[in-house]
Amino acid sequence: MLFLIALRNLIQHSKRSLLLGGAIAGVTALLVFLLCLTSGVHSTMLESATTLSTGHINVGGFYKVTAGQSAPVITSYKELAAIVRKTIPENLEFVAPRGRGWAKLVSETASMQVAIGGLDIANEPGFREHVHLVAGKLDDLSQPNSVLIFEQQAKKLDAKIGDSLIISSQTMRGTNNTIDLRVVAIAQDMGIISAWNIFVPDKSLRGLYQLNEDTTGALHVYLKDIKRIPQDLDRLRKAFTDAGYILMDREAAPFWQKFESVNREDWTGQKLDLTTWEEEMSFFKWTVAAIDGLMYVLISVLLIIIAIGIMNSMWIAIRERTREIGTLRAIGMQRLRVLSMFVIEAFTLSVLASMAGLVLGLLLTAIVHGAHLPVPQGAQMFLMSNVFKFSVELIRIMGGMAIIIFCTTIISLIPSFHAARLKPIQAMQHIG
């Protein structure tokens, strides 16, 4: 009965209900849109990172020829891969060796510093799935001294398919070495991460750094269920320790930030370093946190405005219906039921408006996502993509809607308490 009374009151005061409901729907739609955007940033960051720079889990490490000179390589990587397959077979998707390097890339007209990834394209199903070409063939990356670059790099270097490039770097022994490369593929940009990454065959990278066939930069371990990363990481650490390998202490930082601390340590030989994709990309996590923070600040401000509007609306409704309240109290309605009547009215309005806002927000999200709108160059670092990408996570969206409904309902308690405390005789004599 109280829900029916609340619904009739909302219909009777349709203009006020539509105005206030429209504001709630607008806030909900904006919240849904922003939640889908931040979810898209999270999923895009995961996709770009695990395609270009890291696995879900990385078996990397450092090899020190002398106490003060280290290189980000692991030896006997085939034995390490066998241990990985034996330790987590039920959740393992595949293991891919990846060479690591940093070098100067030179064309006939320009040069730039790049991170080099050495891969065996035949054993990289994830790379094939997520990297989309604008020119060339991905299979040609199996040819000796070939290279894949991205669109922005191609523009900066003025390079096209078939052009020659030179990479120059320093080997583990401190000597400079160069190799000539031929551009065989140009891929679509994948946000800020692709701005400094290029890919060459693993053999070519070994030739640049003069490494033997059993040496690589790291093993990228890809899992079927990434929620099990912490458990699988602990199992792998124990398995490598039991196999006699020396492991570095856990540190939530990418491998290239560990050079200084590793070079200060007094040891030589091999130490393994097991990390997760989040640790390797920790220098980008602040961007996601910044987006989330801005979203919550904006929604909080809008919720305060809506709360003030609801409170004022309820005060007006109580003033207009003072005699009605007095009549209800005179015929026996208890204070608690009067309080419930107004709270249910605010709750009903917020639920209906939030549902409308949900539909509007999802529709807006679908339109923007389908339009593939380009992200401005300066915002690509924050959004991790060259186009706006959205991802729908119903749990986060329903949680956001619940917060809006809760806040708008709770704020109605203040005027509702006032309505419940009205004395029947004074309320029935009220004029106005």
NUGU-508268 format. One record per residue (C-alpha): x negated, z negated, y negated. Coordinates in pm, whole numbers, plus 50000, padded with zeros to 5 digits. Each point is the difference from the previous one (the first is absolute). Example, Ala and Ser with C-alpha at 12.3 -4.5 7.8 and 13.67 -1.06 7.14 Angstrom:
// NUGU-508268
487704922050450/498635006649656/
END
This chain:
// NUGU-508268
500005000050000/497194991449759/498315033550068/503315017649934/500464981249671/496435008449899/500495037050079/503275001349802/498374983249702/497155025350006/502515028750009/502104984349723/496984997749772/498655033950106/498105008649681/498014967850003/499475002750376/498795035949975/497604991549717/498504970050174/500105016450343/498295030849861/497164978449867/499584983050340/500145033850175/497365013749763/497644971050067/500555003650376/499395037549986/496774994549806/498924973250248/500705023150297/498105028449832/496974978149926/500014984250346/500015034650159/497155010249767/497844969850089/500775005250370/498935036249955/496754988649837/499324976650293/500695026950262/498065026549806/497044976749964/500064993350375/500275037250081/497295011249758/497624971750086/500285003750379/499655037749974/497025002249766/498074967449999/500894975150270/501744993350330/502514972350055/496994980950133/496385010549938/497064993050226/497185005149753/496864981849906/496485002849865/496675009350150/496884986449830/496675017250053/498374973449783/501384967149870/500715014749657/501325034550095/503355005950174/502175029750094/503764999950078/499665013550355/500594988150355/498015010250305/501225005850357/503475006449861/501285014450331/499434966350167/501834982949713/502925024350035/500214992250372/500274962749922/502815007249752/501955020450256/499554973050262/500984971149771/503235012749836/501295028550222/503704991449955/499965003849620/497255025949955/500975034549873/496525015149974/496424992749889/498115023749770/496314997749900/499485006249628/496725005649824/499504983149664/497925012149711/499655002649624/498405030649846/499855024249712/502095031550048/498775030349804/501565033949935/498745028649783/501804986249694/500414962350044/499124969250203/501624966950093/499374968750206/502134998550316/500594979150310/499355020550313/502054995950313/498555014150318/502645007850263/500705018850318/503145018849903/501005006050363/500414962350051/501814992049674/503785003950056/500834977449705/497865020949766/501775031850107/503404983949948/499524987149647/497535024249836/501745031549874/497945030549904/500475023549707/497325023850126/497855005150308/500334987450357/499534964550123/498565011950333/497105016149812/498794965049920/498554999550351/497435026249897/496494987849906/499374992149632/503625005449895/501864978349749/503554990849903/500624991649635/503144992049800/501755018749720/498634979749708/496485002850137/500415037550045/501055003549636/497154978449872/497405017950211/501645034349949/499845004850377/502125020650235/500085008350371/496685014450114/497954986449709/496774981150062/499454964149891/496964977250030/500044962950077/496984978549929/499474964350119/497404974850106/499374992950368/499584965750161/496235003849963/500275005349625/499305037649990/502225025349823/501725026350211/502365029049923/502175023550204/501985031149907/503744999650070/502675026950007/503514992149873/502425007050288/503054979949886/501564987749676/502624972850044/502794986749782/499014969549797/501034966550149/499864978549689/496994982749855/498374994650343/499535037350055/498265004149664/496614989750141/500285007650375/498755031150179/499765006650374/497365017250209/499405002650376/498474968450140/496965019550121/499335012849648/500134964949862/497564988250267/497715028449903/500134989749634/499064964050079/497775009050299/501934978750247/500085003550379/503065010950199/501054964650092/500254987849641/502985001449765/501334981949696/502954981550153/502675001850267/503485004149852/502454982750232/503635011549963/502784978350139/503565006650109/501304967849842/498124990049685/501754966249993/497674989850280/496845006749799/499024962949965/500384993050372/498215031950108/497184993549753/499434965350145/499975014350353/497465026549903/497724974849829/500024978650314/499395030350224/496985011749798/498594964749984/500384996050374/498245033750046/496954986449815/500485016649659/499284980949680/502935000149753/500004994949626/502264973449848/503435011849885/500085010949636/502995016649834/498045027749831/499195036750068/496715007350174/498315014449689/500464967149814/497994981650268/496685017949954/498604974549755/500804969750215/498815017050320/496695010349841/499384963949895/500324987650357/496834996250204/500665019550320/499365034050150/501825021150256/503765003750049/502944978249892/503625010350049/502614995449730/503685000950103/502465005549716/503635010049946/501295028449785/501234974949740/496514984949970/498405034349963/502535008649726/500044965649836/498735014549671/503355018649971/502304971050088/500124987949640/501775032249901/502844993450245/500184963749885/500175012049637/502895023550076/501874972550185/499374975849713/501275024049735/503085007350210/500904963250038/499434992949630/502295028949903/502714989850246/499764963549887/500575009849637/502975021650095/501434972150218/499814975649708/501905024549782/502625005050272/500284962450054/500704994549632/502635027550012/501694984850304/500054965549841/501525013249678/502525020450196/501014969550203/500394978849685/502295026549852/501985002450324/500444962250014/501114998849638/502545027850056/501314983550318/500034963749888/503784997150027/499895017150341/497444974550115/502194971949871/502995013650190/497985002850322/498744964449960/503544987649924/501415014650323/497344982750206/496855021650008/496974977650030/496975002449773/497845012850283/502385029150061/500035008749629/496204999650004/499975021550314/502435024949847/497685008449709/496844999450213/501605023550252/501025023049714/496375002449884/498825004250359/502505027850069/499005018449683/496284997150079/500475011650362/502075030649904/497655008849713/496894995350215/501415022850269/500645026649738/496484994649864/498575003650352/501665034050045/498895011049653/496424988050056/499675017250338/501435032249855/497524999049709/497174992750242/500945029650221/500175023549700/496594989949859/498364999650343/501375034450085/498915014649667/496294992450076/499384991249637/496284999449915/498394966949911/498035000249671/496255000250055/499544965049858/502684985050227/498655014550325/497684970250045/503034976849995/502395021150208/497395013050251/501585034549997/500265031949796/503795000550032/502584972349987/500684987850353/502674975250101/500664980450317/503244981750083/499544965150148/503494986050053/498794964150047/498334999449656/502985017249838/502554976450153/497834970549897/499915012749640/503775004749996/500484964950139/497924985849713/502125018349741/503264988550161/498714964450029/498854998349636/503195014849858/502134976550214/498014968649919/500095006849626/503825000650016/500034963550110/499484987249643/503245014049849/501794994650333/499254962649987/501484999349651/503175017450123/500364975450290/499764970049766/502855011149774/502904975649996/503305016450099/502054987849698/497385010049741/499445033550168/503735008450008/500314991749631/497045022149908/500785028249757/497735030349973/
END
